[in-house]
Structure formats: structure tokens, C-alpha cells
């Protein structure tokens, strides 16, 4: 095997890690955007409001911010995954 090229074990660990990182990013995105929209969802609609009152209010609150929530989620998970692992003794 040439130096610097991953072997089969490295590739076998890479794909599950990437899949879990993407899933964690999407979950973090949904949770953070949901928490940001929660105050709008909890307020009672005014009398005579349209049927889609909450839907429109949430859209207005999240307008222009969705891409930032997504980018922040991806960046956060990427930084967490890239952190060096500390802990116990190294196995060789």
C-alpha cells in the first residue's frame, strides 16, 4: 500500500461517520430553527385571524434566516467531528 492512501478500514469508518454527521446536522438545524420559531407558535392568534396565521408568522420570522441556521448547523457538527479525540491509551 502506498503511503498516504487510506486502507479499507479507514474507508469503512469514513462513510458511517459522514452519514451520521449529515444526520446530526439536519437534526441540529430542525431543533435550532424550531426553537427560534417557538415563541411565534406559542402566542395565541388574534380574534378573526386567518386559518394559516401561525404558518405565515413562522415564515415571516424565519425568512432570510434558514440558510444561516443550516450553515451554522453544518459548521457546528463539522467542528465537533474534527476535534481530536482525547481520553484513554492509544491502541496500535
N, C-alpha and C positions, 0 to 999 in steps of 0.2 A: 504494500500500500504506500502511496506517495504521501509525503509529509504535507500536512495542512488540509488534507481531504477528510471529510467525516466518514466514519465507518458505518456499518448497518445499525449498530446500537445507538449511535448519535442520531441517525435519521429516525429511528423508531421512537425516540423520546421527543424529537422535534415536533412531529405532527400532532400528537395529543396536546402538547404544551401550547401550540399555536391555536388549536381548536378551542381549548379551554380559555385562552386569553381573549379570543374573539367573543366567546360566550360571556365571559366576565365583563368585557367592555360594554356589550349590549345590555346586560343586566344593570350595570352601574349607570348607564345612560337612562334607562327606564326609571330607575329609582330616583335619580337626581332630578330629572325632568318632572316626574310625578310629585316629588316633594316641593318643587318650585311652584307647581300649579295647584297644590293642595289648598292654599288659602282661598283661591277663587272657587274651588269646588265646595268648600265648606260654608261659604256665605249663602244665605237664603236668597232666592230670586225675588225681585220686587213684584208687587202686585201688577198683574197684566203683562208680565214678561212673555216673550216668545217661547215656543216649545224648546228651541235649541239655545236657550240663554247661556247655560253653562258651557256648552260646546264653543260658542262664539267668544265668550270671555276667556276661556283657556287658550283658544287660538290667538287671541289678541295678546295675552300675556306671554306666550311662547314665540310670538312672531319675531324672527331675526335672532333668536337665541338657541334654536335647536342645533345648529351647526356647532355652536360653541360648547354645548353640553356634550355632543358626540365627540368633538375633538378633545375635550377635557377628559372624557372617559377613556378614550384610546390612549392618551398620553399618560394618564394615571396608571392604567394597567400595564402599559409598556415599561414605565419606570419601576413598578413593583416587580415585574418579571425579570428585569435586567439587574436588580440588586444582587450583589454577591451573597451567596448563602453562607451563613456562619454556622457555628454550632460544634458538633462533635468531631471526633477524629476523622481524618481523611482515609478513604479506602483506596487501595491501589489495585 
